[in-house]
């Protein structure tokens, strides 16, 4: 047991080679006990739930990115030394994946900007038990973040070679049908900048009305009504105004689940001890904010 613990400590102290567990789940004790403080921490969860591999799965990518963003906004001072290393390792792999795939550039740039702004404020208070670790280590991490931002700014997305029908070749009704699948208004605006015809389609009032109704409640919409000179509701302007006032609905293809029966946190498609007992009804999806709340002491 002692040898196994030494090996685990050695692997965890290496920032580039995290220690991996065979089980892909973690037990979360609901009470404030020594067991929870000793084994159920964010740093442990990063390893046990294998977040480094999770970002390779497109279904889990947005979930992990949102979790990293929430931690960057408010949870950095609560991270242990091991959790800091794991966090930066995961972030580095996320950036590398975006550079390789040339996808999801905007959300990662926003994540890096959020993290850098948070660190600028926290580093000024070093010496007041705000961040764990040497200030030189954090300055080096901030330099890495600036370097990643520059790499993302310089990325050039290669236009794929056309091998057949494109979006603009489809009838307008099918193009609108595809646009209805977009859940982010910024993506709709970006699509409208490709060609004048697409730009005209993206101004469709029904598209923006559906976006407003999908992300916000009727009560929120009524509080932010905007009417044009012609007496029509300005759904597009209302959408962006609502985004500034209220959080948009989060949607993920794959999420972490928590079993209320055995108190185990796991990815949905990963087996856990309750699976054989047909207690799937006890398993509830956990949002990124809910994940952080599980590890607040």
N, C-alpha and C positions, 0 to 999 in steps of 0.2 A: 504493500500500500504506500509506504514511504517513497519507494523508487518510482512508483507510478505518479505520485504527486510531484516529485522533483522533475520528472519528464514533462508533466503538464505545465509547470511553472516555467521551465526552460523554453518550451514552445510558445507560451503566451508572451514571454518577454521579448521574443523575436518579432519585430513589427511586420516582417514580410511573410512569416510562416505561422499562421494561426493554428491552434490545436483543434482538431476536428473530433467530434464524438460520433459514435456509431448510431446512436438514437437521434432522430431528427425531430425531437420534441423536447419541451422543457416543462418541469413541474412548477406551478406558480401557487405558492401558499398564500391564502387570503389574509391571514393574520400577520401581525408584525412580530415575527419570531426570529430566533437566531438562524433557523433553517432558511428562512427567506433571505435574510441579510447575507448569509454565507454563500448561498448557491444560486439564488434567483436575482441576478443583477442584469443590467443592460448588456454589460460586456459578455456575460455568460450566454445571454440570449442571442447575441450576434453570432457566436460560435455554434451553439447548439442548434439553432434554426438555419445555420449555413447561409447567411445572407450573401456571402461572396458568390455562391453558386446561384442564389435566387435571382440575381440581376441578369443572369444569362437567359432566364425564362421570360419571354416577352409578356406573359400573363402576370408575372409578379413584379416586373420592372417599375411600373408607375407606383405601386404600393410602397416599395422600398424607397424610391426617390421622395415620395411624400413624407415618409417617416424620417428620412435624413433631414428634410427641410424643417419639420417640427422640432427636431432635436437642436438644429442650428439656431432656431429662434429663441428657445427658452431653456433647454436642458443641458447646454454645454457645461455649466459649472457643476452639475451633478454627476458627470461622467468620471469614472475611475481611470487610472492610468491605462489599464488593459482595454477598457471601453474606448478610450481615446484612440488607441492604436487601431483597434478593430474598425472604428468609425472612419478613420482616415484611409485605411486599407480598402474598405468598401467604396468610399468616395472615389478613390483613385481608379478602381476597376470600373466604376460607373462612367467616369470621364473617358477612359480608354475605350470602353464599348461604344460610346457615342462617336468618338473619333474614328473608330473602325467602321461602324455601320452607317455613319452620317445620318442618323435619325435621332429624334428627341433632343435636338440641340437647344431649343429655347428653354424648356424646363430645367435643364442642367445648368445653363447660364444663370437662370434666376436662382437656383439653389446655391451656386457658388457665390453670387452676389450677396445673398442673405447671410451665408456663413461668414463671408469676409466682413460685412458690416457688424455682425454680432461680435466677431473677434476683435475688431478695432475698439469697440467699447469695453470689452472685457480685459484686454491686455493692458489698458490704461490703469486698471485696478489691480494689477498683479502685485502680490505681496499682501493682499487683503483676503487671502483664502478664496479667491473668486474662481480661479482655474487651477487644476492639479497639474504639476509639472514645472519644469524650468522655462523661463520666459524665452530663452533662446530657441527652445524646441518649438514653441508656439509661433515665434517669428519665422522660423524656417517653414512651418506649415502654411503660414500666410503667404510666404513667397511662392510656395508650390501652387496655392490657389490662384495667385496672379498669373503664374505661368500657364495654368490650365485655362484660365479665362482667355489669355492671348491665343492659345492654340485653337480654342473654339471660335474665336473671332476670325481667325485666319482660315477656317475650314471652308473648302470649296466643294459644294455638292455637285457631283457629276451628273449631268443630264443623261438618263438611260437611253439607250438606242431603241428607237421605235421599231417594234416587230409586229405591229398590227394596229387594231383599233385603239384609240385613246379616248379620254373622257370627253374631249370636245367633239368627237365624232358621233357621240350618242345623241339621241333626241333630247330636247330640252326637258321633257317630262322625266326621263331617266336620270338626267343630271340633277334635277331637283330632288329626286328620290334618294340619290346618293348623298346630297348635301344634308338631307334630313337626319342622316346617321351621325353627323358631326355634333359633338356635345360641347364644344368650346367655340365661342363666338370669334375668338382671335383666329382660329383655323379657318373659319368662314370668310373673314376679312382677307386673310392671306390668299385663299383660293380665288377670291374675286379680283386680285391684282394680277393674275396670270394673263388673262385676256379680257378685252372689253365685254365680250358676250357673257363670260362667266361672272364678270363684275355686275352686269345687269341682273343676272339670275340671283346672285347673292343678296340683292336688295329686296328680294321677295319678302313682304311683310309677314306672311304665314310662317316662314322659316324662323324669324326672330320671335314671333309670338310663341311658337312651340318651344324655343329655347328658354324663354322667360317662364313658361308654365312648367317646364321640366325641372328647372333649378330652384324656382322660388314658389312660395305659397300665394294663394289668391290675396291674402291679407297684405303681404309684402308688396305685391304688384299694385294693389289699390292705393297704397301709401305713396307710390312713386309714379303716378300716372303723368304722362306727357302727351299733350295733344298738339297736333300741327295746326297751321292756319286754316287748313281745309276741314278741320274737325275730326281728323283720323288719329288714332293712337300711334305714337312714334315708338314702335316695338324695339327697333334697333337701339335707339338712344336710351330707352328704358332698360334694356338688358345691361348695358355697360354701367348705367347709373346704379342698378340693383347689385351688380358685381362689386361696386365700391362700398355699398352699404351692408351687404349680407354675404355670408360664405356660400359658394356654389355647392351643389350636391356632388359628392365624390363617388366615383364609380370605378371599380377595379375588376379585372377578369379573374384574379385569384387573390384571396385574402387569407390571413391567419385566422384560425378558429380556436375558440376556448371551450373546453369541455367542463361544464358546471358539475358534472358527476365526479370526475377524477382530478379536476383542476390542472389539466394539461393543455399547454399552448402548442399548436402545430399547424403546418400548412394543410390546406383542405385535402389535397390529394396524397397526403402522407398518412400511413397507417399509425394508429395509436392504440393503447390497450383496450379502449372501450369498443373498438370496431367489431370485435367478435361477439360482443354482448348485445348488439343491436340497440345501442343507446345514442344513435346519431341525433335524436331529437334534443339531446342535452348539449349539443355543440352549437355555439353561436358565433357568427362572424365578428371579428375584432377590427375596428377601424384603426388607422395609424395613431390617432389620438388616444384611442382605447388601449392600444399596446403600451404607450408611454404611461398611462394611468396605472397599469398593472404593476409597474416597477417604481412607483412613487411611494416612499416610506413615510 
